[in-house]
Amino acid sequence: MAERRILSIWFPRLGVERVLRQRGLALPVPFAVAGDRNGAQVLVSVNPEAEALGLSAGQSLRDARAICPALETAVEDARAEAAFLTALRRWLGKYTPWIAEDAPAGLMLDLTGCAHLWGGEEALAARISAECEEMGLTLRAGLADTPGAAWALARFAGRGGTVAGRTGDDIAQEAHATRSKAVRRRAVPAGPGAAQTVIAPKGRVRQAIGGLPIAALRLEAAVVEGLARLGLRRIEEIAALPRATLPGRFGPMVLRRLDQAFGLETEPVTPARAPLHFAARLSLPDPIGLRADIEAGVDRLLPALCAKLTAQSRGARRVRLQAFRADGDVSAVEVGLARASDRVESIRPLLWLKLDDIDAGFGIDMLRLEAVLTEPLMATQYRARLDEGAAAAVPQDTALDEIIGKLGTRLGAEAVTRLHPGESHAPERAFQVLAAAWSRPSAEAWPERGVPRPLVLLGPEPVAGCEGPVPPAGFRWRRRDWVTRVAVGPERIAPEWWLDRPEWRSGPRDYWRIEAEDGTRLWLFYAHGGEVSGGWFCHGVFA
């Protein structure tokens, strides 16, 4: 079995270099990316010009501007940086299929059996360094027998050459019991890319990382600080201690990281799984422009797309149809489904509602249908009694989901809502409004309060012409005089005492069902007063 060789790549300025690549600029001025850390704005990444002025990652943005008033900044976008790192991982996949992301700004490549295809380890490292430099990316890399050692070399080793491992003249690198027997060792000459890559010779992990600081073992900051208080600052000093003394005081992670770095414990490099992709394409011999022709093309694409979804037990939630025109433009429509589906009959009617939005222009050369958002499909559920021999499939009613999907296609997915019961006695919080396309009907029954609730709930509106908690014989509401014929109540409702709701600062309420002379039934309440004054208000209208 071939010896493992791991290449760890670190992009120390990933944040600023991503922004500069996006803007297409190479700013010769101090530039930094700032982000929020524990409620404070700090520098997350800085360019060389800012670093030359004494700025560094982790520094307060206020202090940085005091040092350099001309500093230009951009807001940190962690999601965009993660996507950029994923793109770099996919690009470096041409060198080895075994590559994993080492967030937030690193990659881990297993080069076992691959380096000789590119002229050896030094040539491969130099090639990667040169390509990254062409893209404007700063790279630090380490190559060793284990992921832990490669990670340590990439982030903490010196940049003087391609060699990780000092000569025997440096007595500080020797173990405590062998310093007097230090042997002169020959340094491997530095090759291409020496300024950016540190390569540890095979089988010399201990010598390569022994002189590095303890933080190179990927330990927590509190553990590193605790070891430093004992005078332990380098990896070789920990390795020289009795193993039984470390876990009791600093936890088992110290020995585990040490064993992983030295190769005593296997640490796999798990490559990222390729994302699921569901799409079908139809190239046309002649441009088309009629709706009937587009429908025929979609009818040919839909079965192929649904077959791919079924093979992976996935269902489409959003489907996009792209029409590539003869003039080079692209016209696209997108539909959403209320329930994930891999059935042609569920997707086709929604696409039909959007086909009129496609502008054919001078003709359409190609159609592409893609499921841009998918979800796992639940297996068929079966229900049977213990005394029955066979189980019957639970029927699933999809008619409501299809109606919600059609309404959402016309009105927008967020415009179609459903109500779920809420756990509160306050009328305005006794229900939840959810998007129907992204929720299921409530499994809980609505609570039976014994007291009817109005069909239309209003924001509390002041009622004039009455005083005191007794229902008024007459009152004025919405610039109209009302005469009370029947009053039923009261129903006292108080807010949750552990919540501070501004609308309930007027104290507990006594609700009354008022029927006026013209038959209008209103829901009035009297607020007894609290932090603010109370009074009479109208909160709803009955059917």
N, C-alpha and C positions, 0 to 999 in steps of 0.2 A: 504493500500500500504506500502511495506517495506521501511524503511529508506535507503537511498543510502549510500554505503560505497565504497570509492574509494581508491585504492592503487597506489601510484606513485612510480616508480622504476627509480633510476638514477644510471648510470654506469660512475662514474667520471674518470675512467682510461680506457675507452673503446678503445681508439686508441692504446695505448701501449700493452694492454692485447690481443687485436686481433692479433697484429704482433707476440707477443710471442707464442700465441696458434698456429699460422700458422707455425712458425719455430720449434715448439715442444720443446722450451727451457724455462727455468726459470732462467734468467740471474741474478746473484747476484751483478751485477755492475750497475751503474747509466745508465738508458736508457730512451729515450724520442722520441716522434714523433714530427717532425717539419713541419710546413706548411707556406704558404704565406699569409700574412695579410697586405693589403694595400701596397704591394711592399716590405715588410720586412719579413725576415725569423724569425719566433717566435716559441716557444714551444707550442704545442697544447695539449699534454698529456705527463705526466711523471710517472715513477714508484716510489714506496716508497723509494728505495735507492737514487734516484735523489732528491726526495722531502726532504729527511733527510739532504741533503747538502745545502738546501736553494733554490733549483730550483722549479719553479712553472709554470703552464700554463699561457701563455701570455707574458712570459719573452723573451727577444731578444736572439736568438741563439748565437750571438756573445758574449753577456754578460754571457750566460750560460757556454760557453766553457772557458771563462776567469775564472769563478769560479771553474769549474770542467773540466780540460783538458781531462780526461779519459771518458767523456760522449760519449756514443754510441747513434746514432740517426737513424731514419728511416723516409722516406718521407711520408707525409700524403696522404692517398688514401680515399677521401671522399666517392667515389662510393662503395668501398669495405666495409667501415664502415657502410654505409647505408644498404648494403646487409647483413652484420653481425647482425645489429639491427633487420632487418626483420626476420632473422632466429631465433633470441631470441624471437621475438613476436610469431612466429609460435610454438616455443617450450613451451612458457608459456600459450598457448591456451588450454592446458590440464586442467588448473585450472578454467578458465572462458572463455566463447565464446566472451565476450564483452571486447576486448582489442584493444588499438590503440597505434600507435607509437608517441612518443613525441620527435621529432628530436631536437638536433642531437644525444643525448645519453640517451634517457629516454623512458619509456613505461608507459601507463596509463591503469589500470585494474579496471573494475567495478565489485566488489565482492558482490554486492547486491544479497542475497539469495544463495551464493556459499560457504561462509566461513565455515558454519556448516558441510559441507561435508568433511572438512579436519581437523576437531577438533577445530574450532574456528579461530578467526583472528590471535591471537598470534601464534598458532601452524602453520597456513598456512604461515605467514610471516617468521617464523623460518625455515620452510621446504624450501621455495624459497631461503632464505639466504644460507642455507647449500648446496643446489644443485649448486648455483652459485659459492660458495667457492670451491667446488670440481672441477669446470671447470676453476678455476683460475681467476674468475671475482670479482672485488670489487663492492659491491652493497651498495647503500644508499636508503632507502625507507621510505615513510610516508603514513599513513593511516588515512583518515578523512572522513567527510561527503560530502565534495565537492572536485572536481579536483583541484581547486586553493589552498585550504588548504593543500591537500596531496602533491602537488608540492612544496609548501613552506616548509613543514616539511621535505621532502626528501632532500632538498638542503641547508636549513639554520638552522634547529633545532639542538640542542645539541645531542651528542651521549652517554649521560650518562645512559640512560634507555629507556624503552619502552613507557614512559609516555611523552606526549606532553602537557604541561599545568603545571605550577608551583604551589606550595602551596601558600596559602594566606599570608605567612610570607614575601614574596617578595613584598614590597609595590610598587615597580616600575611597577608591572603588573596591578595595579588597575587604573581605570578611574580617571580623575582628581577630580570628585565630590564625589568619594566614597573611597578615600584612607584612610580616618580616620575610615572607617567602615570595614576595611579588615577582612575577616573571614578566619580562618584556614581551609584549605582544605586537604583532605587525598590523598596522592599520591598512584596511583595504582602500585602494585609491579611489577618490571621488570620481564619479562618472557624470554623464549628462543629467541636468536637472538637480544638481547637488544642492542648490540653494533652497529647494523646496521639498525634497524627499529624503527621508532617513531610512536606510535599509539595515536591518539587523541580520548578520550572517546566520545561516541555518544552525540550529542547536545551541545558540548563544543568547538565549532570551535573558537569562539572569544577568550576564555581563552587560547586555544592551540597556536594560531598564533599571539596574540596581542603583545607579546614581541619580535617578529622577526623583522629584518630590513625591510625597505620599499621595497628593491629590491626583497623580497619574493613575492610581488604582480605581478611579471612579467611585470614591467613597463620598459620603455625605460631608458637608462642610463642618458639622458639629463633631464628627468622628475625627476628621483631619485636625481640627483645633485641639481636641482632647489629646491626640497623640503628640502634637507639637508641644503641649504643656509639659509632657514627659521628656522632652528633648529628642523625640523621634521625628525626623524630617525627611528621610530618604527611604526608598523601598528596601534597600539592602539592610538598613538598620532594623526594620521590622522582620525581615527574613532571618536575621541572626538570633531573634528572641525565641525562647521556648514557646511552642505553639499553644500549649495549654493555658498560658497566661493572658492571651488576647481576647478570646470570646467572652469570658466572664465579665470583662469591664467595658468592652467596646462592641460586643455583639458578634454573631457568627459571620457577618458580611465581610469583615476584614480578612479572615482566612480564606473565605470563598473567593474574593477578588484576587487575592494573592495567588491562590492555586490556579485560577483561570488564566492569569497573566503568565504564569510559569508553565502552563500546559498540564498541570496535575489534574485538573477538572475540565472536562470537555465543555466548550461553549460554542454552540452551533451558530452559523450565519444563515438565518432564515430569509430566503428571497421573498420579495413581495409578490403576491399572486396577481396575475394579469387581470385587469378589470373585465367584468362581463360586458359584452358588446352585442347588441341585437339590432341588426339593420339588414335591409334588402334593397337592391338597386336594379333598375331596369333602364338599359340604354336603348334608344329608339333609332331606327334606321333613317327616319325622316321626322322633322319637327312636327309637333302636334299643337293644337290650340283650342279645340273644342272640349267642352265639359265632358261629353260622352267618351271621348278618347282618354281623358284623364281618369275617369271612372274605370274604364277598362284596364288601364295601367295599374291603378290601385288594386283592382280585383286580382291581378296577377301577383302583386307584391304581398298582399295581406296573408295569404296562406303560407308563404315562405317565412314571413316574420313570425307568425303564430307557431309554426313548427319549431323554430329555434327557441321560442319561449317555452314551449311544452317540453322540449328536450332537457331544459335546465330547471324545470319546475318553477318558472317565474311567470309573473303576470305584469302586463304593462299598466302603468298609471298615467303616463303622459306619452303621447305619440306625436312625432313631428313628420310632416310630409314636405319635402323640398323639391322644387321644380327648377331644374337648371336650364336657363333659356339660351337661345342661340346667340344673343348679344353678350353673353358672359355673366349676366346678372342672375341672381337666385331669388325666387319667390317661395316663401315658406309659410305654412300654417301649422298650428299646434293645438291639440285637443287633450283634455284630461278626463279620466274615468273615475267614477265614484268608488269602484271596487276594482282591484287588480284583476286583469282577465287576459287569457290567452286564446279567446274565442273570436273568430272573424265576425260573428254576428253582433258582438258587443262593440267592436271598434269601428266597423264600416259606417253605421248610421251617424256617428259623431264626425267622421271625416267628411261625409256627404254635406253636413251643415256648413262646412268651411271651404268647400271647393270654389265657391264663387269669389272668395278673397284672393285666389291665385291669379296673378297677372301673367298671362302667357306671352305678352310682348310679340316678338316676331316668330315665336314658336318655341316649344320645349323639346330639348334634346335628350334629357335624362330625368327620371324620377327616382327619388330615394326616400325610403320609409324607415324610420328609426324609432325604437322605443327608448326614449331618453331617460325615463325613470321607471324602474321595475321594482317589484316586491316579490318575496317568496309566496307561492300559492300553497294554501293549506290543503292537506290531503283530504280525501272524501271521508266524512264522518259517518260512522255507522252506529245504530242504536238498536238494542235488543234487550228483551227481558230474559231473566235467568231460566225461565221455564220454556222459552222458545228456542227452537233449534237453529234458526237462521236470523241474521241481522239485516235490517233494512237500512238503506242509505238515507240520511237526513236530508230532506229536500231543502234547497237553498233558493230563496226568492230573490231573483235578480231584477225583477221588473222595476222596483223602486230605485235601485242603483242605476238602471238605464235611464230612467226619467231624470234623476239628479244629474247624470252625466250630460244629457241633452240640454237641460236648463243651464248647467254650468258652462257649456260650450257657447250658448247664446248670450248669457248674462254675465259670465265670469264665475270662476269656481268659488270665490269668496262671497258672492252675492246670494248663494243658496245656503241657508243655514237651518239648523235644527236646535231644539231646546233640550237640555238635560236638567234634571233636578239638582238644586244646590243645597248644601247643608247650612241653612241659615233661616231664622224666622223673619229677618228683615225682608220686606216684599221685593226690593230692588236686587237682592242677592239670593233669592230663593230659586233662581234658575241660572243656567249658563248658556250662552249663545255660542255654538260651535259651527264650523264650516261643515256642511253635510257631506262634502266629498271626502273629507279627511276624518270622519268620525262614524261610529256605528250607533244604532239606536240604543238608548239607555237600557241596561239590564235591570235597573232598579225602578220600582213603581213610584209614581209621584206620591208624596205623603198626603194622607187624607187629614185635613185640618178640621173638618166639620163646619167650617165657616167659608162661604163662597168668596172667591176672589174676582176682581173685575177683569173684563176681557181686555180693556185698554189700560195700561199702566202709564201714568203721567209722572213727570217730575213734579214734586210737591209745589203747587201753585197757591199763593196766598188767597184767603177768603176774607172778605171785609164785611163789616156790619154785624159782628157777633162777638161777645165776650164771655169768658168763663167756660167751664167744661161741659155745660149743659148744651145739647144740640139746639141750634137757633131755629126760631120759627121762620125767619127770613134772613137771607144773606145775599151778598153781591159777589159774583164770580164771573170773570171774563167780560166785564163791563155790562153785565146783565143781572137783573134782580130775580131771585129765586124764592119760592115759597115752599116750605117743608110740609109735606103731607104725612109721611111716615118716617120714623127714625128708629133703626134697630142697632143695638149695641149696648155697651161698648166692648171692644176686643183690645185689650192692652198688649202692646208689643214693645219690648225693650231691646236695645242692641246688645251685642256681645261685649261684655265688660272688658275683655282683654284686647279689644281693637279700638283704635281711635279713628272714628269716621266723622269727617267734618259735617256731613248732612244730619248726623244724629246728635250734635252737640246741643240741640234744643231740648234734650231730655226724652223720657219715655212718651209714647203716644197712645191715645185712646181712639180707636177707629170706629166709625159709625157708617152704616149703610143708609143713605138718605134717598128717599123717593120724593121728587118734586111734584107739583100739581100737574105738570104736563106729561108725567110718566117717566121722565129722565131719572135714572138711578145713578147716584154719585157715591164715591168712596171718600169720605172726609175723615180727617183725624184732628185731634186737639193735642198739641205738644205742650207738656207741662212746664217746659223751660229748664235750662241747665246752664251751660256756659254762655249761651245766648238766649234771648227772650223767645218764648213760645207763641202759641196762637193757633188759629184754625187754618187748615190747608186742604186742598183737594188733591188726592193721589191717584184717582182712577175713575173710569166710567164703565158701568156694567152694560151687558148686552141688552 
